[in-house]
Amino acid sequence: VCKLAVAGYAYVGRDVTRVSVVRYVNVVGRRGSVIPFFLSRRQSGVLPITDPRMTRFWITLQQGVDFVIDSLQRMHGGEIFVPKIPSMNIMDLATALAPECKTEVVVIRPGEKLHEVMVPEDDARNSVELADRYVILPQFELFDNDPYKKEKRCPDGFRYGSDTNDRWLTRDELTAMCTRITLDDA
C-alpha cells in the first residue's frame, strides 16, 4: 500500500499534491493489538502464544500522531517515513501484562509473520537514517534538489526488523505505555 501511494504520486506529478507515507505498526492498546487481547484473557489464567520467538514494534497513539505531524512538516513528496521505535518479544510482553498467567503455544496463523520488517533489505539502498527515523526515498527522481543528499545512507543489506532492532522495550516502559489502557479500549 505504501509503495502504491508513492507510485501514484509519481504518476500524477508533484505539481498537484505532495504525497508521502508514514509506516508504523502496533499502536499500544488499539483494536487489533495483542495487548487488549492479553488483558481480556488474564482472568482465564492462560494466554495463547502463536510462537515464542515472535517480536513486534510498539508505539503509543500519541507518539504515532506526533510522528505523522512531524513527517508532514518534513516531507518533500514520495518518501516513506519509518520511526525508530522499540521492539518486544511476545513472551516478554505476556509476562509483563499477566505475570500470573501460564502461556500456551498455539498454531501460527496463515500469513502471520514471526517478525515485523519496516525497512526491508530491498529498500535499504534507497533509505537514509536520521536520528529518530528512517526515510525510504522514492526509486525515481522526484526532487529538484535532493534534500537528503547529506544524510547517512543505509548500508547495502540493511534491514530494520523487530527482531534485529537495537532498542528493546522494557517491562517498565511497557507498563508506562499501557497505563491508560482499559478493557473498554479493546
Secondary structure as UniProt FT lines:
FT   HELIX           2..12
FT   TURN            14..16
FT   STRAND          21..22
FT   STRAND          26..27
FT   TURN            28..29
FT   TURN            31..32
FT   HELIX           34..41
FT   HELIX           42..44
FT   STRAND          46..49
FT   TURN            52..53
FT   STRAND          55..59
FT   HELIX           61..74
FT   STRAND          80..83
FT   STRAND          87..89
FT   HELIX           90..97
FT   TURN            99..100
FT   STRAND          102..105
FT   TURN            110..111
FT   STRAND          117..119
FT   HELIX           121..124
FT   TURN            125..126
FT   STRAND          127..129
FT   STRAND          133..136
FT   TURN            147..150
FT   STRAND          152..153
FT   TURN            156..157
FT   STRAND          160..161
FT   TURN            162..164
FT   HELIX           171..178
FT   TURN            179..180
FT   HELIX           183..185
//
